[in-house]
Amino acid sequence: MTFKRLEIGIFLRLLGLFALLYGAVYYMNRASYVLALFAGFLIIALVLELARYVTRSNKELASFILAVKYRDFSQHFNEEHTNPSLKQLHQAFNQINSTFRQLSAEKEAQFTYLQTVLELIDTGIISYDAEGHVEWVNESFKQTLELPYLRNIHALQKRHAVLYHAIMQLAPGSPVIVKLTVEQKTMQLLLSATSFKLQGRNFTLIAFKNVSHALDETETEAWQKLLRVMTHEIMNSVAPIASLADTLRRHVRLEKQKATEPLGYDPDLLDDVEEGISIIQHRSEGLLNFAQVYRNFSKITTPLLTTIYVQELFNSIQALLTRQLTEQRTELLISVHPPDLLLQADSRLMEQVLINLILNATHAVEGRPYPQIQLLARMGEKEQVVLEVVDNGTGIPADLLDSIFIPFFTTHPNGSGIGLSLAKQIMHLHKGSIQVQSVESVGSVFRLEFPATVEAKLPKA
């Protein structure tokens, strides 16, 4: 219909143009120059109007294409008060604009949804181009590394050189684990990368997740399985030895009591045999007790969680250790902020952990001019409860820090090497973590962090 109207309009205008040309020629032949000139002006006007009539659809189309180029789909073409020949064209333009607006709205909604999801997950994500310009980074990345903003990936080298070099060497499809310390907190990050091309630009997307807790749990579980087997075998092997040694010792003692005169054996030799058997029995029983204690602790699977006032917990521990600390002339300072801080934990297991850490600290401060141990509690930045045992002792060598939580590893001659490994196990059962910072000749800090819970907050008045 539009094209038919356009053809009719062109035909009528051409017909008028020929009529005016005929009139102009007619009046020129009649020497009526005024009328001929007037007809000439009408011819010019009609030619211009014909050109406008023919090209106005092209102008509308050019205007629409320009709007599409700049993604401006807000333009509306009048369908009611327009030339009938352009009405159908305007309707088509408006339908296309409506479709593009709908697609744009759906795309924006999908982008917002995806961005919201990426902001909520606990995996850090960053995307940067070939020049290192950061295209996008989520909140988890910023919070984990405590970076308020990052415009270029190369700026990461100044803040976290270890992580930066790991990212630069990271190959797509080959995840790696990086150990990183951020604001006195050590974590292990699982890094993975992928490359893609978008609008002619090459991008690299890096994702990392803090897997410290998962790795510690796996490591603890592996140690527990190994130690269960070891303690089982130790007890099965040593128990008969201890029993046999006890039997032999009793037989030797009985024979010594029966003998009233020399019967051809050396009494001193028999005494030595009895003493040797006693030593075997004593050491065997000690090994059995050690294996039994660790086996009992390794069977702890579910702590009995109760609401604990941290101040009362600290006071109880101080009362238990006051005499020993006084004899060693070691000062124990207690600080709880806020004073009525609450904690969801197993009080018996927490006492075990803290007492063990304090006793370890007493060995560290032994021989120091002013031996001092601090037992601190506070609320962390993320509403988690933090307990710390701080000493001004000799510190732990850097090359031993990664080994102190390994079962049976100890630097004390009389130590068993299970205290810190049990502390780590107990903290994992509480869904928490234990970390250490130490500087030789300055001291050490053992930090216990518990997950944020409603009960950990201040009680309401």
LOKEBA-740170 format. One record per residue (C-alpha): x, y, z. Coordinates in steps of 0.02 Angstrom, whole numbers, plus 50000, padded with zeros to 5 digits. Layout:
<rs>
{{X Y Z}}
...
</rs>
This chain:
<rs>
{{50000 50000 50000}}
{{50141 50120 50042}}
{{50226 50090 49877}}
{{50064 50112 49780}}
{{50034 50279 49865}}
{{50212 50330 49829}}
{{50194 50289 49644}}
{{50029 50383 49630}}
{{50106 50535 49714}}
{{50256 50532 49597}}
{{50141 50510 49445}}
{{50031 50658 49493}}
{{50182 50770 49524}}
{{50262 50720 49358}}
{{50097 50753 49271}}
{{50090 50927 49348}}
{{50271 50957 49299}}
{{50236 50914 49117}}
{{50083 51027 49118}}
{{50187 51172 49185}}
{{50322 51140 49055}}
{{50192 51142 48918}}
{{50119 51304 48987}}
{{50289 51387 48998}}
{{50327 51342 48816}}
{{50154 51397 48762}}
{{50171 51568 48846}}
{{50347 51592 48779}}
{{50283 51565 48602}}
{{50143 51690 48637}}
{{50271 51817 48702}}
{{50185 51816 48873}}
{{50348 51822 48967}}
{{50274 51859 49138}}
{{50163 51705 49132}}
{{50306 51602 49063}}
{{50420 51661 49206}}
{{50285 51621 49333}}
{{50267 51448 49258}}
{{50456 51427 49272}}
{{50452 51466 49458}}
{{50312 51339 49480}}
{{50415 51211 49386}}
{{50564 51239 49502}}
{{50453 51227 49657}}
{{50372 51069 49594}}
{{50541 50989 49554}}
{{50601 51028 49731}}
{{50441 50960 49806}}
{{50457 50803 49699}}
{{50635 50778 49760}}
{{50579 50801 49941}}
{{50435 50681 49914}}
{{50546 50547 49838}}
{{50689 50563 49967}}
{{50591 50589 50128}}
{{50579 50399 50159}}
{{50768 50390 50134}}
{{50791 50527 50264}}
{{50679 50434 50386}}
{{50779 50275 50353}}
{{50945 50368 50374}}
{{50883 50441 50539}}
{{50834 50267 50599}}
{{51000 50189 50549}}
{{51095 50329 50637}}
{{50994 50296 50795}}
{{51035 50110 50783}}
{{51220 50152 50761}}
{{51222 50248 50924}}
{{51105 50123 51008}}
{{50972 50254 51037}}
{{50810 50158 51035}}
{{50712 50291 51127}}
{{50663 50378 50965}}
{{50479 50367 50918}}
{{50411 50389 50743}}
{{50239 50468 50727}}
{{50114 50344 50655}}
{{49954 50445 50668}}
{{49998 50620 50609}}
{{50111 50584 50464}}
{{50102 50563 50278}}
{{50003 50405 50235}}
{{50147 50346 50127}}
{{50263 50345 50280}}
{{50141 50274 50407}}
{{50184 50092 50374}}
{{50371 50134 50375}}
{{50354 50222 50544}}
{{50260 50072 50613}}
{{50402 49957 50560}}
{{50532 50073 50638}}
{{50437 50081 50802}}
{{50420 49892 50809}}
{{50607 49871 50782}}
{{50643 50000 50916}}
{{50527 49909 51037}}
{{50613 49743 51001}}
{{50785 49817 51028}}
{{50730 49899 51191}}
{{50663 49733 51253}}
{{50824 49643 51206}}
{{50927 49778 51289}}
{{50823 49765 51448}}
{{50841 49576 51450}}
{{51028 49591 51423}}
{{51043 49718 51564}}
{{50940 49606 51679}}
{{51051 49456 51639}}
{{51208 49559 51668}}
{{51142 49624 51834}}
{{51093 49449 51887}}
{{51263 49377 51840}}
{{51355 49520 51925}}
{{51253 49496 52084}}
{{51294 49311 52085}}
{{51479 49344 52058}}
{{51479 49471 52200}}
{{51398 49348 52321}}
{{51511 49198 52293}}
{{51666 49176 52401}}
{{51780 49153 52250}}
{{51888 49300 52200}}
{{51876 49344 52015}}
{{51973 49470 51913}}
{{51980 49501 51725}}
{{52113 49603 51635}}
{{52168 49634 51456}}
{{52334 49607 51369}}
{{52403 49773 51436}}
{{52354 49727 51613}}
{{52208 49849 51628}}
{{52080 49775 51748}}
{{51912 49758 51662}}
{{51814 49689 51811}}
{{51846 49629 51988}}
{{51721 49566 52118}}
{{51708 49607 52303}}
{{51774 49438 52360}}
{{51939 49475 52272}}
{{51951 49646 52357}}
{{51903 49582 52530}}
{{52018 49431 52527}}
{{52169 49535 52476}}
{{52107 49691 52567}}
{{52124 49797 52410}}
{{51994 49937 52394}}
{{52027 49952 52207}}
{{52144 49885 52073}}
{{52159 49970 51903}}
{{52305 49873 51833}}
{{52358 49695 51871}}
{{52541 49748 51876}}
{{52503 49859 52028}}
{{52475 49697 52124}}
{{52663 49668 52125}}
{{52691 49802 52256}}
{{52559 49734 52376}}
{{52570 49546 52351}}
{{52724 49500 52251}}
{{52703 49313 52280}}
{{52526 49314 52212}}
{{52574 49427 52066}}
{{52715 49312 52007}}
{{52601 49161 52026}}
{{52469 49245 51916}}
{{52596 49295 51785}}
{{52660 49115 51775}}
{{52488 49036 51785}}
{{52442 48935 51630}}
{{52258 48914 51580}}
{{52192 48746 51636}}
{{52332 48716 51762}}
{{52276 48768 51938}}
{{52408 48803 52070}}
{{52405 48832 52258}}
{{52489 48988 52326}}
{{52526 49023 52509}}
{{52494 49206 52549}}
{{52498 49315 52704}}
{{52375 49460 52710}}
{{52371 49574 52861}}
{{52451 49444 52977}}
{{52334 49308 52913}}
{{52407 49162 52816}}
{{52300 49078 52685}}
{{52318 48957 52541}}
{{52237 49009 52377}}
{{52190 48893 52235}}
{{52221 48991 52074}}
{{52150 48950 51903}}
{{52151 49048 51741}}
{{52066 49054 51573}}
{{52093 49161 51418}}
{{51962 49226 51297}}
{{51940 49352 51159}}
{{51802 49483 51159}}
{{51774 49617 51027}}
{{51948 49593 50960}}
{{52031 49609 51131}}
{{52121 49470 51225}}
{{52072 49447 51407}}
{{52131 49339 51551}}
{{52013 49289 51690}}
{{52087 49235 51857}}
{{51986 49149 51993}}
{{52050 49102 52165}}
{{51974 49022 52318}}
{{52039 49015 52495}}
{{52060 48828 52523}}
{{52159 48838 52686}}
{{52019 48764 52789}}
{{51983 48626 52664}}
{{52168 48580 52649}}
{{52191 48583 52837}}
{{52039 48471 52859}}
{{52106 48350 52729}}
{{52278 48353 52807}}
{{52207 48328 52982}}
{{52098 48184 52922}}
{{52248 48103 52838}}
{{52353 48119 52995}}
{{52212 48049 53100}}
{{52193 47897 52988}}
{{52381 47868 52990}}
{{52394 47889 53178}}
{{52246 47776 53210}}
{{52336 47639 53116}}
{{52500 47679 53204}}
{{52425 47681 53378}}
{{52330 47522 53341}}
{{52487 47433 53284}}
{{52590 47505 53427}}
{{52465 47445 53556}}
{{52448 47274 53474}}
{{52637 47254 53469}}
{{52684 47331 53636}}
{{52544 47261 53744}}
{{52609 47080 53733}}
{{52786 47140 53769}}
{{52729 47233 53924}}
{{52627 47083 53982}}
{{52769 46962 53950}}
{{52895 47076 54037}}
{{52782 47085 54189}}
{{52765 46896 54193}}
{{52953 46869 54176}}
{{52988 46998 54310}}
{{52872 46909 54433}}
{{52949 46740 54391}}
{{53126 46804 54418}}
{{53077 46884 54584}}
{{52992 46722 54639}}
{{53145 46618 54595}}
{{53258 46737 54690}}
{{53149 46719 54844}}
{{53152 46528 54833}}
{{53340 46515 54813}}
{{53423 46496 54986}}
{{53592 46436 54924}}
{{53694 46452 54766}}
{{53629 46337 54631}}
{{53756 46372 54500}}
{{53694 46543 54441}}
{{53759 46717 54472}}
{{53640 46819 54587}}
{{53704 46983 54514}}
{{53660 46922 54341}}
{{53485 46880 54399}}
{{53470 47054 54474}}
{{53524 47130 54309}}
{{53395 47025 54217}}
{{53258 47082 54336}}
{{53310 47263 54317}}
{{53313 47250 54127}}
{{53142 47170 54123}}
{{53075 47308 54236}}
{{53142 47440 54118}}
{{53063 47352 53969}}
{{52897 47342 54062}}
{{52904 47525 54116}}
{{52943 47593 53943}}
{{52814 47479 53861}}
{{52679 47540 53979}}
{{52730 47720 53947}}
{{52716 47693 53760}}
{{52546 47611 53783}}
{{52484 47758 53887}}
{{52545 47881 53756}}
{{52458 47786 53615}}
{{52300 47771 53718}}
{{52294 47958 53755}}
{{52314 48007 53572}}
{{52188 47876 53517}}
{{52060 47946 53639}}
{{52087 48123 53575}}
{{52080 48069 53393}}
{{51907 47996 53424}}
{{51837 48170 53459}}
{{51718 48201 53315}}
{{51584 48319 53379}}
{{51617 48453 53510}}
{{51483 48489 53639}}
{{51446 48670 53597}}
{{51383 48784 53735}}
{{51377 48971 53761}}
{{51534 49023 53856}}
{{51577 49188 53936}}
{{51756 49211 53879}}
{{51801 49306 54037}}
{{51747 49159 54145}}
{{51844 49038 54035}}
{{52002 49143 54054}}
{{51977 49160 54242}}
{{51961 48971 54258}}
{{52122 48942 54161}}
{{52213 49074 54264}}
{{52158 48989 54425}}
{{52222 48822 54363}}
{{52393 48889 54312}}
{{52425 49024 54443}}
{{52534 48916 54556}}
{{52642 48849 54415}}
{{52664 49021 54335}}
{{52706 49098 54503}}
{{52841 48967 54534}}
{{52914 49007 54363}}
{{52898 49195 54397}}
{{52797 49217 54237}}
{{52666 49353 54225}}
{{52497 49309 54147}}
{{52394 49456 54085}}
{{52211 49435 54035}}
{{52111 49553 53924}}
{{51935 49526 53856}}
{{51854 49659 53748}}
{{51710 49682 53767}}
{{51704 49611 53945}}
{{51543 49511 53914}}
{{51603 49431 53752}}
{{51518 49265 53716}}
{{51583 49113 53623}}
{{51500 48956 53556}}
{{51622 48815 53594}}
{{51658 48659 53695}}
{{51726 48729 53859}}
{{51824 48572 53903}}
{{51911 48567 53734}}
{{51945 48754 53737}}
{{52026 48739 53908}}
{{52135 48599 53838}}
{{52191 48706 53691}}
{{52226 48865 53790}}
{{52315 48775 53932}}
{{52426 48686 53806}}
{{52468 48851 53719}}
{{52506 48937 53884}}
{{52617 48795 53942}}
{{52711 48802 53777}}
{{52730 48989 53804}}
{{52804 48960 53978}}
{{52943 48858 53896}}
{{52970 48997 53769}}
{{52988 49136 53901}}
{{53098 49034 54016}}
{{53258 49129 54048}}
{{53192 49294 53979}}
{{53221 49451 54086}}
{{53036 49489 54108}}
{{52938 49334 54059}}
{{52761 49380 54011}}
{{52612 49291 53932}}
{{52454 49377 53873}}
{{52285 49293 53853}}
{{52179 49406 53743}}
{{52003 49399 53672}}
{{51916 49520 53552}}
{{51786 49534 53417}}
{{51859 49530 53241}}
{{51814 49642 53096}}
{{51695 49511 53025}}
{{51606 49480 53191}}
{{51712 49327 53228}}
{{51783 49292 53401}}
{{51974 49297 53408}}
{{52075 49224 53553}}
{{52263 49253 53562}}
{{52406 49186 53668}}
{{52551 49308 53657}}
{{52723 49285 53735}}
{{52887 49380 53735}}
{{52990 49222 53724}}
{{53128 49163 53610}}
{{53013 49142 53459}}
{{53007 49002 53331}}
{{53131 48992 53187}}
{{53051 49029 53019}}
{{53102 48861 52947}}
{{53006 48771 53084}}
{{52841 48867 53074}}
{{52769 48750 52943}}
{{52810 48597 53048}}
{{52747 48639 53222}}
{{52571 48574 53189}}
{{52633 48406 53124}}
{{52595 48265 53249}}
{{52745 48210 53354}}
{{52851 48357 53296}}
{{52925 48449 53446}}
{{53071 48560 53489}}
{{53061 48520 53676}}
{{53167 48373 53740}}
{{53023 48310 53848}}
{{52882 48358 53730}}
{{52763 48234 53650}}
{{52730 48334 53492}}
{{52542 48309 53496}}
{{52484 48467 53586}}
{{52479 48585 53437}}
{{52414 48452 53317}}
{{52271 48418 53439}}
{{52239 48604 53455}}
{{52226 48617 53266}}
{{52108 48468 53261}}
{{51997 48542 53396}}
{{51988 48710 53307}}
{{51936 48623 53145}}
{{51799 48534 53241}}
{{51739 48708 53291}}
{{51747 48763 53108}}
{{51884 48884 53158}}
{{52070 48900 53130}}
{{52234 48917 53225}}
{{52376 49023 53159}}
{{52547 49073 53222}}
{{52660 49222 53199}}
{{52832 49221 53273}}
{{52991 49322 53269}}
{{53150 49252 53344}}
{{53207 49340 53503}}
{{53043 49440 53504}}
{{52903 49317 53539}}
{{52756 49223 53466}}
{{52570 49247 53441}}
{{52451 49100 53427}}
{{52284 49158 53359}}
{{52121 49060 53370}}
{{51982 49120 53256}}
{{51803 49058 53271}}
{{51668 49081 53138}}
{{51546 49224 53164}}
{{51386 49169 53250}}
{{51237 49256 53328}}
{{51292 49194 53499}}
{{51463 49272 53478}}
{{51390 49446 53481}}
{{51353 49549 53633}}
{{51201 49497 53736}}
{{51054 49616 53719}}
{{51000 49714 53868}}
</rs>
